[in-house]
Amino acid sequence: MTSLAYRDLHRRVEADIDAEVRTALEGLGPESESVRNAIAGLLGHQQMKYPLSVLPLLVHAAETGAPGPAVPLSAVHLLWWTSACYLDDLADSQGASAPERLGANAALLAAVVAGQALPIRIVQAQPVPDAVRNALTAEIVNCWFPAVEGQLRDLRGDTEGAAREAVVTAYRGKSGAPFAMITAMAAIWAGADSGRIRLWREFGEVFGMLWQLFNDQEDILSGRNEDLRNGTVTYLLACALEEAAPEVRERVPALSAAARTSERARQDLTALLLAPDVLRRYRKDLDTFRDEAHRILRELGGHEEPLAALGQLVDQSAGMYLPAGA
């Protein structure tokens, strides 16, 4: 999983993004010292392995040639995902570790504010026309409904009759909607017309799907196996339920239930998930999502360098990293 151009951009603008977040926190004033400290503690605790906060910068640069003006949106993206990832961990049956010296209750309150009120406050503070400000605010508010809907579907963990289409629906909410939100916001910020905003929203949704599939693979490769411990019905699990031999499919629901607490069950289920026939279906669908993302980028066009970086991000997220029979 290689370093791509987006990492180079992040190295150049990381200090600017951090400064934007600090400015937003300082703007809360002395009367909100506890809120400010709690959000800062959560940000320090929920470190992001992949700096996708540059995504709105790349979209803005594809439209205008300049990434810099969209730095406030990178701060919004960082805050939103810091909140969402902590709430996701908290909702999982394994729970989430609270930031040091903060505590679970304070971290929960910080996550709520960091994902909703503070991003809206950042947008409302921008020197843009009211119509743009209102459109950006609406994106943040409206994103939470499909995102939570997708997460709630994910939490059900029902392997009986689980199908790829059902998992796609959940993924489009919990991961596709947030990325669609931020790519649409960047296009709005850049002054794109409604047709291009729609296309950027479509790109964000497909990219979010790919990034969720990337995370699913990494969860297995890292040995964390959080999805198995939480009983999550992943796309790979749905592929196993549809593509494996009948005698194998019959074992999947019981193994999935046992995998929450049993290391042996996790090992046996992983072996089934990495069967060649399952991975062939998984790879085929990855390629389909990747091709759709590239098709949208070609239709959009724009400035060459940021489009190339976005294409690299698509290819990274659409890679097939799981080895058969591992």
Steps between C-alpha positions, in 0.01 A plus 500: 500500500727768363542869563321700234489859386226583748748439782736756350219754493413418860858560612484846343167601652482304827605803704234712329228246577611478863500878522144512362385257768681697771339821381158337516566374852639832620196674355283319752626746762606458863149401607537176300839393636380151593349445156817620332722275713274199448501535121877553498539186709281302262695624198823391665355159580331425165800527271427432133735253329417631152484879454182517295437850631668610175208367294311833486827673409546269203142552383533878534832490316349288222238772454714810545866399499541615862460268802566760770163676521333172604710452816196577723325205336796279586448603861131409467593163352750428778253594774215302344702180470657541843149508640364222281787261565472541876122458493543195277743343746267583785203341325687177430462230756870517581462864604755779467791602715448849638772761452743521788389743773171559321270211584230327298216743575704810420632337182145420389392862549812619317424269208147635465618862492804427281293329234210741483508840668867583445506420125188711455665779697804486271281525190289780644815704571618501138488819291285351225155595367206398715378255236835319502516500879150360525571230242815393684316488830223292347755248378628445854155470652358273230800267498433374850172329410628254235825456696316396815254291298793311349661453838176371651467249216858399565438448871223247441758242401244265348681236294184307418427575137749789488557605139757719332232753405400543865862559604542751217199690635657515846838602361349774284364651819773460758794570269364619166288781644782672693733497201219617272439781748857628496553468123173684436598769752833550325325535165252749645788695657675507162194647329423195286165479326228262615591231248860486614396507867281197429789317337737580787237371740479177299877470501512548878240231555681245283834591654350457847387151400850416379660639814273286717603192302863604544446528877333159506805343340740681729309380805576142400858563388586685821379211715266730694194318367270761653226419249502135603507592869205734450295265283501750213354379173770621263489490123750215507273302732207561265714373212570184699129449565428531128803341336627223725395139459166417670660298779733791571223762494312307765791542739538876460219626730605277790866588457416869480313482830777302668773729362393774741669313785695210349843533340463157341169603342662818368776294341255255344276780370796689358604188310154482345505871411833463322392208285586557131139497378401761760794724417429476127156652557646759735767601249247523217280736702799707610589545134143606423499770770848615394397528136194704600714743703742545210211547258365786711844663522536480120158655454586779743841586360678800644852585607730209425716465813222483762298271274800268478529498880130417529549219250786364709279509808237302312756241394637467852157449651401254225807282537463129570727439798354181645693191392295188434532246777700731727 
